[in-house]
Amino acid sequence: MKGGDGDDLIDGGEDDDVIVAGAGADQIAPGGGNDTITGGPGADVFIFAPKGGKDTILDFQSIDRVDASAFHYNGREDVVAAAKQVGKDVVITLVDQTDPKGASATVRLKKYKLENFTSANVIQ
């Protein structure tokens, strides 16, 4: 899936996708499946939902944000606490706080440092 140079809204659906958003302040909802995402230049918002799969963002920047509002965390700091440094990547395991079975999604920020992932990068 490919976006243009403007501000795009991209919905990946339920399959495994390669999403390239392009320039602009894009909103990207990878959906189900295990997706590989390039946001491109601009302040992008990556929107995740329970049962979303294992997604990888190849170019997460300090101006980008992760929208974890569908997981019902108490605050943005709780989402930051769910992030761990794994090698050169940050891995965020998001678990639906209202689901007793723990519906989840995993987000990998390639070549990103945990100390750079702050509450400013989270929409809750």
C-alpha positions as CSV (number, residue, x, y, z in Angstrom):
1,M,0.0,0.0,0.0
2,K,1.3,3.4,-0.9
3,G,0.3,6.9,0.2
4,G,1.0,10.1,-1.7
5,D,3.0,13.2,-0.7
6,G,0.0,14.8,1.2
7,D,-1.5,14.0,4.5
8,D,-3.0,10.5,4.0
9,L,-5.2,8.2,6.0
10,I,-4.1,4.6,5.3
11,D,-6.0,1.5,6.6
12,G,-4.0,-1.7,6.2
13,G,-7.0,-4.0,6.7
14,E,-6.5,-7.5,8.1
15,D,-3.7,-8.9,5.9
16,D,0.1,-8.7,6.2
17,D,1.0,-5.5,4.4
18,V,3.9,-3.4,3.4
19,I,2.8,0.2,3.9
20,V,4.7,3.2,2.5
21,A,3.0,6.4,3.5
22,G,5.1,9.0,1.8
23,A,5.7,12.6,2.8
24,G,3.1,14.4,4.9
25,A,1.5,14.1,8.3
26,D,-0.1,10.7,7.8
27,Q,-2.5,8.6,9.9
28,I,-1.6,5.0,9.5
29,A,-3.8,2.2,10.9
30,P,-2.1,-1.1,10.0
31,G,-5.0,-3.2,11.2
32,G,-4.6,-7.0,11.6
33,G,-1.7,-9.0,10.3
34,N,2.0,-8.5,10.6
35,D,2.8,-5.2,8.8
36,T,5.9,-3.4,7.8
37,I,5.4,0.4,7.8
38,T,7.4,3.3,6.5
39,G,5.8,6.6,7.6
40,G,8.1,8.9,5.5
41,P,8.9,12.5,6.2
42,G,6.3,14.4,8.4
43,A,4.7,13.9,11.8
44,D,2.9,10.6,11.4
45,V,0.4,8.9,13.7
46,F,0.4,5.1,13.9
47,I,-3.0,3.9,15.1
48,F,-3.0,0.4,16.8
49,A,-5.9,-1.7,18.0
50,P,-6.2,-5.0,20.0
51,K,-5.6,-8.1,17.9
52,G,-3.5,-6.0,15.6
53,G,-0.6,-8.4,15.0
54,K,3.1,-7.7,15.1
55,D,3.9,-4.6,13.2
56,T,7.3,-3.0,12.5
57,I,7.8,0.8,11.9
58,L,11.0,1.2,9.9
59,D,11.5,5.0,10.3
60,F,9.9,6.2,13.6
61,Q,11.0,9.7,14.4
62,S,10.7,11.9,17.5
63,I,7.8,13.9,15.8
64,D,5.8,10.7,15.2
65,R,3.2,9.3,17.6
66,V,1.7,5.9,18.6
67,D,-2.0,6.0,19.1
68,A,-2.8,3.4,21.7
69,S,-6.1,4.8,22.8
70,A,-8.0,1.5,21.8
71,F,-6.1,-0.3,24.6
72,H,-7.6,1.8,27.5
73,Y,-4.4,2.4,29.4
74,N,-4.7,4.8,32.4
75,G,-2.2,7.3,30.8
76,R,0.5,7.8,28.3
77,E,3.2,6.9,30.8
78,D,1.7,3.4,31.1
79,V,2.2,3.0,27.3
80,V,5.8,4.2,27.7
81,A,6.3,1.6,30.5
82,A,5.2,-1.1,28.1
83,A,8.1,-0.3,25.8
84,K,11.4,-2.2,26.1
85,Q,14.8,-2.0,24.3
86,V,15.4,-5.1,22.3
87,G,18.8,-4.9,20.6
88,K,18.7,-1.8,18.4
89,D,14.9,-1.6,18.5
90,V,12.2,-0.5,20.8
91,V,9.4,-3.1,21.2
92,I,6.0,-2.0,22.6
93,T,3.6,-4.8,23.7
94,L,0.2,-3.2,23.9
95,V,-2.4,-5.2,25.9
96,D,-6.1,-4.2,26.0
97,Q,-6.7,-3.2,29.7
98,T,-10.4,-4.1,29.5
99,D,-10.1,-7.5,27.9
100,P,-9.7,-10.4,30.4
101,K,-8.1,-12.5,27.7
102,G,-5.5,-9.7,27.0
103,A,-6.0,-8.9,23.3
104,S,-2.8,-7.4,22.2
105,A,-0.6,-5.9,19.5
106,T,3.2,-5.6,19.3
107,V,4.9,-2.6,17.7
108,R,8.6,-2.6,16.8
109,L,10.4,0.7,16.3
110,K,13.4,-0.2,14.2
111,K,16.7,1.4,15.2
112,Y,15.1,3.6,17.9
113,K,16.3,4.1,21.4
114,L,14.1,3.6,24.4
115,E,15.2,6.9,26.0
116,N,13.8,8.7,23.0
117,F,10.3,7.2,23.3
118,T,8.4,9.4,25.7
119,S,4.9,10.3,26.6
120,A,5.0,13.0,23.9
121,N,5.1,10.1,21.4
122,V,1.9,8.6,22.7
123,I,-1.8,9.4,22.1
124,Q,-3.9,7.9,24.8
